[in-house]
């Protein structure tokens, strides 16, 4: 969240990406920073996934990511 905040303050669009169990933590951190970052949450867990599974997770999120980066 801090990285996305820093990017946005520098004029570079960014989207916060995390796995689903971090929804509440991201909301709390955004509130404390006073920054409503664009967010995408993906399946959990990540660390034990095969390359094919990671590609599938990324593919399921890419349209939302692009929309948040290029939208209003």
C-alpha positions in Angstrom: 0.0 0.0 0.0 2.9 2.4 0.8 4.4 1.7 -2.6 1.2 2.4 -4.5 0.7 5.5 -2.4 4.2 6.7 -3.4 3.7 6.0 -7.0 0.3 7.8 -7.1 1.8 10.8 -5.4 4.5 10.8 -8.1 1.9 10.9 -10.8 2.3 7.2 -11.7 -0.9 5.2 -11.7 -0.8 2.1 -9.6 -3.0 -0.8 -8.3 -2.5 -2.6 -5.1 -2.6 -6.4 -5.6 -2.9 -8.9 -2.8 -4.5 -12.2 -2.0 -8.0 -12.4 -0.6 -7.2 -12.8 3.1 -5.7 -9.3 3.1 -8.9 -7.4 2.2 -9.4 -6.1 5.8 -5.7 -5.3 6.4 -5.5 -3.4 3.1 -8.6 -1.4 4.0 -7.2 -0.5 7.4 -3.8 0.5 6.0 -5.5 2.6 3.3 -7.6 4.4 5.9 -4.5 5.1 8.1 -2.6 6.5 5.1 -5.6 8.5 4.0 -5.3 7.0 0.6 -8.0 5.1 -1.3 -5.8 2.9 -3.5 -7.3 0.9 -6.4 -7.2 -2.7 -5.3 -7.4 -6.2 -6.8 -7.5 -9.3 -4.7 -6.7 -12.7 -6.1 -6.9 -16.3 -4.9 -5.0 -17.5 -1.8 -2.5 -19.0 -1.2 0.1 -17.9 -3.8 3.4 -19.3 -2.6 2.7 -23.0 -3.4 1.2 -22.5 -6.9 2.6 -24.0 -10.0 3.5 -21.7 -12.9 0.4 -22.7 -14.7 -1.8 -21.9 -11.7 0.0 -18.5 -11.3 -0.7 -17.8 -15.0 -4.4 -18.6 -14.5 -4.6 -16.3 -11.4 -2.9 -13.5 -13.3 -5.1 -14.0 -16.3 -8.2 -13.8 -14.1 -7.1 -10.4 -12.7 -5.5 -8.7 -15.7 -8.7 -7.2 -17.2 -9.6 -5.6 -13.8 -6.0 -4.4 -13.4 -5.9 -2.8 -16.8 -9.3 -1.2 -16.2 -8.2 0.3 -12.9 -5.0 1.6 -14.4 -6.6 3.2 -17.5 -10.0 4.1 -16.3 -11.3 7.3 -14.7 
